[in-house]
Each structure stands twice: as C-alpha cells, then as structure tokens.
Amino acid sequence: MASPPSLPTVHSCRLSRISVNPRSFPFTFRQQSINNDPSMKRMGRKPKLTAIAEVLICSLVVLAALPQPAYAYVDPSVMTYTIQAVAGAAVALGAVLGVALRRTRRFLFRLFKIDENANKIVEPDVVAVSKHGSASEGLRREADDEAIKMRETLAHGKPAKRLSWPKRFIRALIGCAFLVWTVAVFAPVDLVAAGTGSLLFTLSDVLNLLLVMGVAITVLLALLISFFPGRAFDVILTIVVACGICCYVQALFLNESLPVADGRPLDLMGHKRMVAISTVVWAAILVVFLIFNAKKKPACRAFVLVISILLFSVQGVSMISIVNDTLAQESAAGEEQETIMMSTYGINEVGSEANVTVFVLDTFDTDIMDMILEDDPHALDEFTGFTYFHNSTGSLIPTRYGVPFLLTNYMPQPGQTFDQYIQERYQTSPFLADIVDNGFEATVYSDSFNMSEVEPYVENVYYGERRTFDNKTLWLSLEKMAMYRDMPWILKPPFWFYTDELNSNSEDETYFIDDPAYFEKLKTERLSVSEEADKTFRFIHLLGAHYPFFMDENGNRVSENDSDQLRQSEGTLKIVAEYLRQLKELGLYDQSTIIVTADHGYWYLTEELINEPTSPIMLVKPAEDAQQASEPLKISNVPTGHLDYAATVIAAVGGDSSAYGPTVFEVEDGPRDRYYWETTSDGHSDQEWLQFVIQGDVMDWNSWHSTGEKIEINR
C-alpha cells in the first residue's frame, strides 16, 4: 500500500487572515470521482476529508505567492562582533584625538604666552605651613585677604580696570556725541524741516551752523569729562548717556498732547498725567543706570558705549534722510539762488494825497475792547472820527485762515473741498488787484499769507538773495526750541518758545511780528511822506491780544510774568494811537481811511462746536473833512463785520465797492444772516471747518446756530 504523500514542515509564524471566495478558486472537484477512487478507500479516509486537505494545501501555496509584511526583532545580545569592533575603534580614536588636542592646546598657550586662568577665580597653590614657622602667620593672612577679595569679586563682579586718559576721552566722546547731537543737532534739524512753512529761514540756512556747533560742544564736553579720574568719570559718563536716552524717549513717546508753538504758554496743570509720567520715566532711567554702574561697572561701561553708538546711528540715518529730502525740495524750488522775502519797506511812509491803513490786531475780541473801555473810558480818545462797530462778526479762525480772508475776501463755500479753497482764494480774488489798479501802492506786513501769491501786487514782497541772520542769537533760539521738545514736561516752561522768536533773528529789514519793536521803530523813525507814492495802502499785522504776553499797557517790552492779555491789548492800542497822532501831525489824518480790526476774536482749541461768541473788533474812520475827523468816537450796533471789510477798503481807494457788497457805513440796522467758519482741532492739527450762522447780536450766544455744513481739512 502506498503511503500518503508527506507535507513539508511549516514553522509557526504570524499570518494575516485572507478571505477566499470558493467560486473563484482555480480548481474543480467532482464528487463522483472521489467516491469511486479505490485508493482513497485503501487509505481508510473519507473522500470529504481528502478534499479539505487538498484545499488547505492549495491555499498555502497561494498564500506563499502573495507579498506579506515582514516583522523582525533584533536582540542586542546577538550584536555581531563587527559592530562591537567598530564601536571600540571609534572610542579609541576619540581618546587619541582628545589627548592630541589637549597637548596642542598647551603648546599653543605656551607659544603665545596665554594664561588660561586669566580673568578667572582659581584655587591658589597649596603651600605647606609649619605650625612653628615664622612665615606661617603671614601666609595665613595672605590667604584670608585673597579669600575676601574672591568673595567680593563673586558678589559684585571683578573690579573695573583704571582707564588711561586717551581711553577716557574716547569713551566720553562717544557718550557726549550721543547726548549733544540728540539735543543740539538732530532735534533742531527735525523741527526746522517740519516748520519750513512758518519760518523765515530754511534748513540749508542753519545746517552748517548746527553741525559745527554740535562737533565743537561734543569735543569740549568730552575733554571736560575725561579729566575726571576713576569712579567720578564713570558716574558722570553714565549720567550723560542716561540723559541722552531720556531725551530720546521723551521726544519719541512722551510728548503726547504737547501744544503747538502758537504763543500760548504751557499750562502744566492741564497736562498733569504727562507731567507725572515723564517725571517718573526720567527718574527711573537715571536711577537704573546709576545702580547698574555701582553694581556692575565693567558691564555698565560696555553698555553705555553700545547704546550710545546704536541710538546715535539710528538718529543719524534719520537725519540724513530728512536733510536729503528737504534740501532736494529747496533746490527744486530754487531756494539756493534766491528766496521770497517780506521787508519793512514803506511801513512808516504815507502818501501825500490819500492813505488806507489797516491794522490787524491779532485775537483782539470785542469783549476785550469792552473791558478796556470799562476800565479806562479814555482809552480811545485819540480815535477821533472813528466808529466802533460793536456787532461785528468774523470770518475764519485761526490766523492762518483769517489773515488770507482779509487779503482776498474769499469765504469757503458749502460743498467746496479744503484744497479747492486754498488753491482758489488768491487766484480768484480781485481784491489786491483792484487796490493797485486805483493807483495805490500796496504793502502787506504779516507772517500769515502766501507771499508768492501777493508778490505781483505788493511792493514789500519780492524775490531776492538769501537773507542773513545773527548766528549766535539764531542758534540759541534753535537750541531753546530743541530743549522744549526734549526736556521732561516739568522742565519745559523755561524753554517755551514762539515761532516769531525764531524769525526775529534776521539781520536784514525782514518784517516779523513784534509789537514793542514796531512801537520803538515808529517812535524813533516816525511817519514820513513817501517820495515814491502819493497814495498808499498799508496792511499791518500786530500781535495784539495774542499770546505771548510780553508787553505792558504802555507798549514797553516786559517779562511774561509782568503782563497779561488785557495789559498787552491796552499797549497795542497805544501803538495805534501813536500812529494816529503822528498822522495828524503830518496833516494827513483827515483824508486817510483807517481800519482797526482783528483776524479773529477769542479762539481756543477744541474738537467740538464752540460754545461762546467770538467777535473781532471793527473800528473804521473814513476819509472825511476836518470837522468830521475831529468828532469823538461813535458806537454802532449794525450787523456788520468781516463780510463788509473788503467793500469798505475798495470804496476808500475809489473803486467799485458794489461788486463786494455794502460797506460798513452802508449796512442798515435789522435782521441779517452772517456766516462764520469754526476750525476744529485736536491740539496738533486742524480737523474740520464747521459753519455757523449769526442771526442777531453777535455777543449773544443765542444768536449763534450751527448750519450743519462742514469741510474736512486734509493737512
């Protein structure tokens, strides 16, 4: 009997389950042939079991042909000797290289005489001390002293080396350059570049002066500090750099809500928050630096040098950019050859036939005039032949809009944009041209108009060589301006400045607003009859009731502590009265028209609607006969104001005033709508023009109503 075929041995392994579809199996079994097979009977097995065995064998063959993931596990205990040999060789090679590198290092240290224990605290060499030796006590004292020094070094750091004079001078030069240039160069350059439109000089006029003075002060201050030895030098230099950082931080972050330099004094009580913050920041920076210097002098030395160089470089790069841009603009405008100038030509000259003189007393409100007259009823005795128009409305506030209106008679119109108004006001106005066309020589003395626009009509504005300045006075004024910016709030008042203070440094005959200076000039030179013109139009802008208050009631220059708005206003009236008195002495008072007004009345910075009246004064004397010109001052309450100013002037020069409306003398009493534009401000820049209509007495707030019209100011 043949034995059943033997199956190959299959080792136990982990296999995945495979689903098999019998219908797709590649073999066919017939039951009949199996049952009739005599060999199966001889084996003593049932045919069904044989079929099952065949199916299993075929399944194993098929599974062996299919790819399956392999799983392996390597036991560390069976690591090959090759791997162990490589690892051992790597360890041995590393040890050999380490020894070679250490010996090379020691050789190089000996060759270049490098002490590897330099600037380190190391254990001293062990020295045998005899109990009865004579040197034992000294050795122990030396050890104790050395231990004390090590303890101090560990607690406070290694003592700083004593610096030689050259090293002190170099360090002082770096620190002083940072402080001096931050205040004396970078700040003035920034401020002059930003205020070009308000200043009578340009950046190119003062740049060389600032650079030379910056270098000179830096060197002198560094020399002075470098002569202090030891600890005093470190403390002083630390304070210098700390002050420089304080100035830098102040200008960058702590000048929030700093008022513009419009002459208004700085009221610290209105800025308590910023006063407290800036004081604390300055004190904190100074204290931290001094403690740093006391505790970690070597580190402090390095830090003050690094921070000085870093901040100096940052500001230097910014200044270079500002200078390049500003000089490029000046060059494009031809500023390097000539500049537009406004001289005092003709200011004290009048015509022999006819004169129209307009005094614009800045910020002089009708309410101020009433207080003066209440205090002194004779304040206007010299104003004979005048009419005081008590119900006078203004046009625009502040001066930069009010004065141009008086030279153009051009009011903003609802629906007009700000840019359109600014571009059109001089171009579309025939006011100055009409004055000149009627044979009058026109001159304008103010700092608040577009000189290039009026230059074709007025005789004292012209293009000429660059003006000259008193360098010493100008530099001091610039530094005062810089200190006002960079000092903490609590120290700003002594450095308060006014724009006209900077403009007053010109050595030529440039006009700038300075009432005491003009009064002195008027009294010294006195009025005279012009040899150039028989008819003159003079527009003279004085400081009037505007900040700063540095004139008393007699027109004398005094300190700000010795004056106020009312006293200065009285002094300004004395100036006008002196002009009138001299005009009478020349015998030209009768045929002269004199208008005394203001660019605006009361004004204050606000982001909201105003809540009180504002009324510029309006006093007018027409050309008349001697009897009329000698009559006392009259008071009128007709509804007039700036809207009738231009017609009054044109009528005085003999022009067609009907094109401008009624004169102040043609206005009838009764209801009349008069319009005024308020300028809102956030304290730094103008925001909007808001229109009001005045229906009734201008001094009665109930007569004021907002029309809802507004013009956005994008500047």
Residue pairs with C-beta under 8 A, 6 or more apart in sequence:
1 42
2 39
4 43
7 57
10 60
14 71
15 63
15 68
16 68
18 63
18 66
20 59
25 55
25 58
26 58
27 54
27 58
29 51
29 54
31 47
34 40
34 47
34 50
34 51
35 47
37 47
40 46
40 47
40 50
108 114
109 115
109 116
119 158
121 150
121 153
121 154
124 143
124 146
127 139
129 136
129 139
129 140
130 136
153 159
156 295
156 296
157 295
157 296
157 297
157 298
157 299
158 298
159 297
160 234
160 297
160 298
160 301
162 229
162 230
163 171
163 233
165 226
165 227
168 225
168 226
168 228
168 233
169 222
169 223
169 226
171 237
171 301
171 304
171 305
172 221
172 222
172 223
172 225
172 226
172 233
172 237
172 240
173 218
173 219
173 222
174 305
174 308
174 309
174 312
175 222
175 225
175 237
175 240
175 241
175 244
175 304
175 305
175 308
176 217
176 218
176 221
176 222
176 225
176 240
177 218
177 222
177 308
177 312
178 241
178 244
178 308
178 309
178 311
178 312
179 240
179 241
179 243
179 244
179 247
180 214
180 217
180 218
180 221
181 214
181 218
181 312
181 315
181 316
182 244
182 247
182 248
182 311
182 312
182 315
182 486
183 247
183 479
183 482
183 483
183 486
184 210
184 213
184 214
184 217
184 479
184 482
185 210
185 211
185 213
185 214
185 319
186 315
186 316
186 318
186 319
187 251
187 481
187 482
187 485
187 486
188 206
188 210
188 478
188 479
188 481
188 482
189 203
189 207
189 210
189 319
189 322
189 323
190 318
190 319
190 322
191 478
191 481
191 482
191 485
192 199
192 201
192 202
192 203
192 206
192 478
193 203
193 322
193 323
193 325
193 326
195 499
196 202
196 203
196 326
198 447
198 499
199 499
199 502
199 503
200 447
200 467
200 502
200 503
200 506
200 510
200 512
201 467
201 469
201 474
201 502
201 503
201 505
201 506
202 326
202 330
202 335
202 339
203 323
203 326
203 327
203 330
204 327
204 330
204 335
204 336
205 466
205 467
205 469
206 474
206 475
206 478
207 323
209 471
209 474
209 475
210 475
210 478
213 475
221 240
225 233
225 236
225 237
225 240
226 233
228 236
234 293
234 297
234 300
234 301
235 290
235 293
237 304
238 289
238 290
238 292
238 293
238 300
238 304
239 286
239 289
239 290
241 289
241 304
241 307
241 308
242 285
242 286
242 289
242 290
243 286
244 308
244 311
245 285
245 289
245 307
245 311
246 281
246 282
246 285
246 286
246 488
247 486
247 487
248 311
248 315
249 281
249 285
250 278
250 281
250 282
250 485
250 486
250 487
250 488
251 485
251 486
254 274
254 277
254 278
254 281
254 488
254 489
255 485
256 274
257 271
257 274
257 683
257 684
258 485
259 266
259 605
259 683
260 683
260 684
261 481
261 484
261 497
261 498
261 499
262 398
262 498
262 499
262 547
263 498
263 499
263 500
263 543
263 546
263 547
263 548
264 547
264 548
265 493
265 496
265 547
265 548
265 560
266 492
266 493
266 496
268 275
268 489
268 490
268 492
268 493
271 489
274 489
275 488
275 489
275 490
278 488
278 489
278 490
279 488
279 489
279 490
281 488
282 488
289 300
289 304
292 299
292 300
292 303
293 300
330 336
335 466
338 463
338 464
338 465
338 466
339 463
339 464
339 465
339 466
339 467
340 451
340 452
340 455
340 461
340 462
340 463
341 451
341 461
341 462
341 463
341 464
341 467
341 508
341 510
342 444
342 445
342 447
342 451
342 460
342 461
342 510
342 511
343 460
343 461
343 462
343 508
343 509
343 510
343 511
344 445
344 460
344 509
344 510
344 511
344 521
345 443
345 459
345 460
345 509
346 441
346 443
346 459
346 460
346 530
346 532
346 533
346 536
346 538
347 443
347 445
347 460
347 511
347 518
347 521
347 538
347 540
348 521
348 522
348 525
348 526
348 527
348 528
349 527
349 528
349 529
349 530
349 532
349 533
349 536
350 357
350 527
350 528
350 529
350 530
350 536
350 538
350 583
350 586
350 588
350 592
351 440
351 441
351 529
351 530
351 533
351 534
351 535
351 536
351 588
352 529
352 530
352 534
352 588
353 534
353 535
353 591
354 440
354 534
354 535
354 536
354 591
354 592
354 593
354 623
354 652
354 653
355 535
355 536
355 537
355 538
355 583
355 588
355 591
355 592
355 593
356 435
356 440
356 536
356 537
356 538
356 592
356 593
356 595
356 649
356 652
356 653
357 536
357 537
357 538
357 540
357 579
357 592
357 593
357 594
357 595
358 406
358 537
358 538
358 539
358 540
358 595
358 597
358 649
359 540
359 542
359 576
359 579
359 594
359 595
359 596
359 597
360 403
360 406
360 446
360 539
360 540
360 541
360 542
360 544
360 597
360 598
360 599
361 542
361 544
361 545
361 569
361 572
361 576
361 596
361 597
361 598
361 617
362 399
362 513
362 541
362 542
362 543
362 544
362 545
362 546
362 598
362 599
362 600
363 544
363 545
363 546
363 598
363 599
363 600
363 601
363 602
363 603
364 544
364 545
364 569
364 572
364 598
364 601
364 616
364 617
365 545
365 598
365 601
365 602
365 614
365 615
365 616
365 617
366 390
366 392
366 601
366 615
366 616
366 617
366 698
366 699
367 601
367 602
367 613
367 615
367 699
368 545
368 565
368 566
368 569
368 617
369 388
369 569
369 617
371 566
372 379
372 566
372 569
372 570
372 573
373 379
373 380
375 566
376 570
379 570
379 573
380 386
380 388
380 573
380 619
380 633
381 632
381 633
382 577
382 580
382 581
383 576
383 577
383 580
383 596
383 619
383 621
383 633
384 621
384 629
384 630
384 631
384 632
384 633
385 589
385 621
385 622
385 624
385 628
385 629
385 630
385 631
386 594
386 596
386 619
386 620
386 621
386 633
386 634
387 619
387 620
387 621
387 633
387 634
387 635
387 636
387 664
387 665
388 617
388 618
388 619
388 633
388 634
388 635
388 636
389 618
389 619
389 620
389 636
389 637
389 638
389 640
389 641
389 664
390 635
390 636
390 637
390 699
391 615
391 636
391 637
391 638
391 639
391 640
391 641
391 697
391 698
391 699
392 597
392 615
392 616
392 617
392 618
392 640
392 641
392 642
392 698
393 615
393 639
393 640
393 641
393 642
393 643
393 674
393 676
393 694
393 698
394 402
394 598
394 599
394 600
394 601
394 614
394 615
394 616
394 641
394 642
394 676
395 401
395 402
395 405
395 406
395 411
395 600
395 641
395 642
395 643
395 676
395 677
396 402
396 405
396 411
396 412
396 600
396 676
396 677
396 679
396 689
397 600
397 603
397 614
397 677
397 678
397 679
398 599
398 600
398 603
398 679
399 448
399 546
399 599
399 600
400 448
401 677
401 679
402 448
402 598
402 599
402 600
402 616
403 446
403 448
403 449
403 541
403 599
404 410
404 425
404 426
404 448
404 449
404 450
405 411
405 425
405 642
406 539
406 597
406 599
406 642
406 645
407 426
407 429
407 431
407 432
407 444
407 449
407 454
407 539
408 425
408 426
408 429
408 431
408 432
409 429
409 431
409 645
409 646
409 660
410 421
410 424
410 425
410 426
410 428
410 429
411 643
411 675
411 677
412 421
412 677
412 689
412 711
413 421
414 691
414 707
414 709
414 711
416 711
417 711
417 712
418 689
418 711
418 712
418 713
418 714
418 715
419 714
421 711
426 450
426 453
426 454
427 453
431 646
431 649
431 650
431 660
432 442
432 454
432 457
432 458
433 457
434 650
434 653
434 655
434 656
435 442
435 457
435 537
435 649
435 650
435 653
435 655
436 442
436 457
437 655
438 535
438 653
438 654
438 655
439 534
439 535
439 653
439 654
440 533
440 535
440 536
440 537
440 653
441 459
441 530
441 532
441 533
441 535
441 536
441 537
442 457
442 458
442 459
442 536
442 537
442 539
443 458
443 459
443 460
443 536
443 537
443 538
443 539
444 454
444 458
444 460
444 461
444 539
445 460
445 511
445 538
445 539
445 540
445 541
446 511
446 513
446 539
446 541
447 499
447 500
447 503
447 511
447 512
447 513
447 541
448 541
448 599
451 461
454 461
455 461
455 462
455 463
460 511
467 506
467 507
467 508
467 510
468 506
468 507
468 508
469 505
469 506
469 507
470 505
470 507
473 505
474 502
474 505
477 497
477 501
477 502
477 505
478 502
480 495
480 497
480 501
481 495
481 497
481 502
483 495
484 492
484 495
484 496
484 497
487 495
496 548
498 547
498 548
500 512
500 513
500 514
500 543
503 510
503 512
504 512
504 514
504 517
506 512
513 541
513 542
513 543
514 543
515 542
515 543
515 544
515 551
515 555
515 568
515 571
515 572
515 575
516 550
516 551
516 555
516 556
516 557
518 540
518 542
518 575
519 555
519 571
519 574
519 575
519 578
522 575
522 578
522 579
522 582
523 578
526 582
527 579
527 582
527 583
527 585
527 586
528 586
529 586
529 588
530 536
535 653
537 649
537 653
541 599
542 572
542 575
543 551
543 568
543 572
544 568
544 569
544 572
544 598
545 565
545 568
545 569
545 572
545 598
548 560
549 560
549 563
549 564
549 565
549 567
549 568
550 557
550 558
550 559
550 560
550 563
550 568
551 557
551 558
551 563
551 567
551 568
551 571
551 572
552 558
552 562
552 563
552 567
552 568
552 571
553 567
553 568
553 570
553 571
553 574
554 571
554 574
555 571
555 572
555 574
555 575
555 578
556 571
576 596
580 589
580 594
583 589
583 592
583 594
589 629
590 623
590 624
590 625
590 626
590 628
590 629
591 623
592 621
592 623
593 620
593 621
593 622
593 623
593 648
593 649
593 652
594 620
594 621
595 618
595 619
595 620
595 621
595 645
595 648
595 649
596 617
596 618
596 619
596 620
597 616
597 617
597 618
597 619
597 642
597 645
598 616
598 617
599 616
600 614
600 616
601 613
601 614
601 615
601 616
601 617
602 612
602 613
602 614
603 614
604 610
605 681
605 682
605 683
606 680
606 681
607 680
607 681
607 682
607 687
608 680
609 678
609 690
609 706
610 678
610 692
611 701
612 701
613 698
613 699
613 700
613 701
613 703
613 704
614 676
615 641
615 698
615 699
616 641
616 642
618 640
618 641
618 642
618 645
618 664
619 633
620 648
620 664
620 665
621 629
622 652
622 665
623 652
637 669
637 697
638 664
638 667
638 668
638 669
639 667
639 669
639 670
639 671
639 672
639 674
639 694
639 696
639 698
640 664
640 667
641 674
641 698
643 661
643 674
643 675
644 661
644 662
644 663
644 664
644 666
644 667
645 664
646 660
646 661
647 657
647 658
647 660
647 661
647 662
647 663
647 666
648 657
648 663
648 664
648 665
650 656
650 657
650 659
650 660
651 657
651 663
657 663
671 695
671 696
673 693
673 694
673 695
674 693
674 694
674 698
675 691
675 692
675 693
675 694
675 707
676 691
676 692
676 693
676 694
677 689
677 690
677 691
677 692
677 711
678 689
678 690
678 691
678 692
679 686
679 687
679 688
679 689
679 713
680 686
680 687
680 688
680 689
680 690
681 687
685 713
685 715
686 713
686 715
687 712
687 713
688 710
688 711
688 712
688 713
689 710
689 711
689 713
690 706
690 709
690 710
691 706
691 707
691 708
691 709
691 710
692 704
692 705
692 706
692 707
693 704
693 705
693 707
694 703
694 704
694 705
695 703
695 705
696 702
696 703
697 703
